[in-house]
């Protein structure tokens, strides 16, 4: 009899334990469902519809100076704006402002180098054509190699005189740098290139002002602007 009572008590205990376990599992399931519902609700609120591209650009450049999105020459009010080559470089948001500035200036200089290299090559071809009479220049591989090597030499030397004229940080933290190379600095760099043929140096220097003005007109044409009269 004692055994029967003990067995009956054990069964009641087991049944009670099962009920508690089932109840605990039910509450756990309810809590999980509530947590998932909360996550879905928060996710829906934190992921609004993407902003239209036009608005994003407008917000990005809100308060930007004209040189950022128009003509970089707008930065200068003097009458020597055409005696400069300028470009704008940018670098994304970063905690290291010095690194961002260096990257933005580097990209601005790359664009100046591209413009300057093309114009110097044109000047060198003009010079060689005048020296040789124009008929045969450019047909020999040596001619093209000379123009390429010399223009790169002049461009690389001149870039050392470029500088950051101004900078601006957008709402997103992007840093924009205005980089310039002026005509006088370019001529000074030429004068220091003693390894360059004296006649070539004199020709490039004499035509540098026109070259800078031509670059100015080319940039204006690309932007759909009316070039300034000479």
C-alpha positions, -999 to +999 in steps of 0.1 A: +000+000+000+028+023+008+043+016-026+009+024-043+007+057-025+043+065-034+037+057-070+005+078-071+023+108-055+051+105-081+026+105-109+009+136-095+044+153-092+053+144-128+019+157-140+025+190-121+060+193-135+047+188-171+021+214-166+047+239-153+070+231-182+042+235-208+032+268-191+068+280-191+072+271-228+040+289-237+052+321-220+086+317-238+069+314-271+047+345-264+078+365-254+096+355-286+067+365-308+064+398-290+101+405-295+099+396-332+069+419-336+088+447-319+118+442-343+096+443-373+079+475-361+113+492-354+127+480-387+097+495-405+102+528-389+140+529-393+139+522-431+120+550-448+116+552-485+149+561-502+154+598-509+152+608-546+186+613-562+179+650-569+171+657-533+202+638-521+224+659-543+207+691-532+211+682-495+247+672-501+256+706-517+234+728-495+254+759-486+283+750-510+303+778-525+300+783-563+334+768-570+322+734-558+295+728-584+299+755-609+332+770-623+361+768-600+373+802-613+344+818-596+365+818-564+387+846-577+373+881-582+404+896-598+410+901-635+436+873-637+412+844-634+422+832-669+458+830-658+451+800-636+443+764-640+420+751-613+402+719-603+381+705-575+389+673-558+369+655-531+373+628-504+346+610-485+338+613-448+366+602-425+376+608-389+411+618-402+407+653-416+443+655-427+440+623-447+408+636-463+424+669-472+454+651-487+432+628-508+410+657-521+440+678-530+457+649-547+426+644-569+425+680-577+461+679-588+454+649-609+428+668-629+451+699-632+479+675-645+455+661-671+446+695-684+481+709-683+497+678-699+474+680-729+481+717-734+519+713-730+519+685-756+501+707-780+527+735-774+555+711-780+540+698-812+536+734-824+572+741-816+585+710-834+563+717-864+577+752-866+613+739-863+610+711-889+587+730-912+557+710-901+556+685-929+573+655-913+568+661-876+548+634-858+555+607-884+585+593-865+581+574-832+609+595-817+589+627-822+559+614-802+581+600-775+599+633-771+566+652-768+553+627-743+584+626-721+590+664-722+553+672-714+553+648-685+585+664-672+571+699-674+538+688-659+553+670-630+577+699-622+549+724-624+525+705-601+549+711-573+538+747-574+501+740-572+483+747-540+450+743-522+432+777-523+402+767-503+382+738-489+346+730-479+329+702-460+294+690-471+266+679-449+276+643-454+312+650-443+327+650-478+357+673-481+360+694-513+394+710-521+399+738-546+434+734-561+451+760-584+482+765-605+488+801-616+507+812-647+535+829-628+542+797-608+542+777-640+567+800-656+589+799-625+589+761-627+599+763-663+628+786-655+641+761-630+642+733-655+678+737-666+678+703-683+651+714-707+662+727-741+665+765-738+646+771-771+618+747-761+616+764-727+615+799-742+587+788-767+566+772-740+570+802-717+561+827-744+530+808-753+520+798-718+495+826-713+476+817-744+477+780-734+461+789-700+435+810-718+427+781-742+423+758-713+399+783-697+378+783-729+379+746-732+366+742-697+339+768-704+329+749-735+326+717-717+303+733-691+282+749-718+293+784-709+301+814-731+339+820-730+351+853-719+362+877-747+399+883-750 
